[in-house]
Amino acid sequence: MRSEGIEVDVPQGWDGEIYRRSSGITALSGPGDQSRPVMHMANFPLPSERGDFGSGAVELMRSDNLLVVLFEYGPESAGSPLFSARGVPTVSAGDFHPNAMQRPLPGQSGAQYFFSVGGRAFCLYVALGSHLFRHELVPKVNEILGVLRIDG
């Protein structure tokens, strides 16, 4: 799948979408702010209605499910300290915590990473259906990140 300068191979049995919020209002913007690209990838069917950071989808997750969100911020963010890490990160099981969820849900855990690629600033947010299974789920996340390509 390719859109908005983001490309990723969607494994068989996975669901994914790259889109731009059509309303002009994104997760952290106000009216009139420019919308930004968002990518959702999951190893379960994504609901058609969901928030930029996965609300509406994480509530459907089972213990063996995961959701990968890539959210782009404006070009002014790429040079900021928060986005100083360069390149798509590799995640590790130790990065995940139940309190890192946008909205904590029983048994689930999440992690987020801020980074830049080619002058573009991103947040990678990953939700796991089970904190206990994070050692089994994290390699699947890194497989997706290994085939993620971002145009600079």
C-alpha positions in Angstrom: 0.0 0.0 0.0 1.3 3.4 -0.9 0.0 6.9 -0.3 1.2 10.3 1.0 4.9 9.3 0.5 4.5 6.3 2.8 4.7 2.8 1.6 4.4 -0.5 3.4 3.8 -4.1 2.4 0.6 -5.4 4.0 1.0 -9.0 5.1 -1.7 -11.5 4.2 -4.5 -11.4 6.9 -3.6 -7.8 7.9 -5.6 -4.7 7.4 -4.2 -1.3 6.6 -4.9 2.2 5.4 -3.0 5.4 4.8 -5.2 8.4 4.8 -5.5 12.1 5.4 -8.2 13.2 7.8 -10.7 15.0 5.5 -12.2 17.4 8.1 -9.0 19.5 8.5 -9.0 18.7 12.2 -6.5 16.1 13.4 -5.8 14.6 16.7 -3.7 17.6 17.9 -4.8 20.4 15.7 -7.5 23.0 15.8 -9.9 24.3 13.1 -8.1 25.5 10.0 -4.9 23.5 10.7 -3.7 21.4 7.9 -4.5 17.7 8.2 -1.5 15.3 8.1 -1.1 11.7 6.8 -1.9 8.8 9.1 -1.2 5.1 8.6 -3.0 2.3 10.5 -1.8 -1.3 10.2 -3.4 -4.1 12.2 -3.5 -7.9 12.3 -7.2 -7.7 12.7 -10.0 -6.0 10.7 -9.9 -2.3 11.2 -13.3 -0.6 11.8 -14.2 2.1 9.3 -14.7 4.7 12.1 -11.6 5.2 14.3 -9.5 7.9 15.7 -6.0 8.9 14.4 -4.4 7.1 17.3 -6.6 4.0 17.1 -9.6 4.8 19.3 -12.4 2.6 18.1 -10.0 -0.1 17.0 -8.1 -0.9 20.2 -11.4 -1.7 21.9 -11.8 -4.6 19.4 -8.4 -6.1 20.0 -7.9 -9.6 21.3 -4.7 -10.7 23.2 -2.9 -11.7 19.9 -3.7 -8.4 18.1 -1.6 -5.4 17.5 -2.1 -2.0 15.9 0.6 0.2 14.4 -0.1 3.9 13.9 2.2 6.3 12.1 1.1 9.9 12.5 2.9 12.7 10.7 3.3 16.2 12.2 4.1 19.4 10.4 7.5 20.1 8.8 8.3 22.7 11.5 8.4 19.8 14.0 11.1 17.8 12.1 13.9 20.0 13.6 12.6 20.0 17.2 14.2 18.1 20.0 11.2 15.8 20.4 11.7 14.5 16.8 15.5 14.4 16.9 15.8 10.6 16.5 16.5 9.8 12.8 14.9 7.0 11.0 12.1 4.5 11.6 12.7 3.0 15.1 13.0 -0.6 16.1 10.7 -1.5 19.0 11.5 -3.7 21.9 9.3 -5.5 24.4 10.7 -3.4 27.3 9.3 -0.3 25.7 5.7 -1.3 26.3 3.7 -0.4 29.3 -0.1 -0.5 30.1 0.0 3.2 31.1 1.3 4.2 27.6 -2.1 3.5 26.0 -3.9 6.6 24.8 -6.7 5.3 27.0 -5.7 2.3 29.2 -7.6 -0.9 28.6 -7.4 -4.0 30.7 -4.4 -6.2 29.7 -3.2 -4.1 26.8 0.0 -2.0 26.5 1.5 0.5 24.2 4.6 2.5 23.3 5.2 5.6 21.3 8.3 6.9 19.5 9.0 10.3 17.9 11.4 10.5 15.0 12.2 12.2 11.7 12.8 11.0 8.2 13.9 13.2 5.3 12.6 16.4 7.0 9.3 14.8 8.0 8.3 14.4 11.7 6.4 11.3 12.9 5.0 9.6 15.9 4.9 5.9 15.8 2.3 4.5 18.3 1.9 0.8 18.8 -0.8 -0.9 20.8 -0.6 -4.5 21.8 -3.7 -6.6 22.7 -1.8 -8.2 25.6 1.0 -6.9 27.7 1.8 -10.4 28.7 2.3 -11.5 25.1 4.5 -8.5 24.2 7.6 -10.7 23.6 5.6 -12.6 20.9 3.9 -9.5 19.4 6.9 -7.1 19.1 8.7 -9.1 16.4 5.6 -8.8 14.2 5.7 -5.0 14.7 9.4 -4.9 13.7 8.6 -6.9 10.6 6.1 -4.2 9.5 8.6 -1.5 10.4 11.3 -3.3 8.4 9.3 -2.9 5.2 8.0 0.7 5.9 9.4 3.3 3.4 9.0 7.0 3.8 9.8 9.5 1.1 11.8 12.5 2.3 
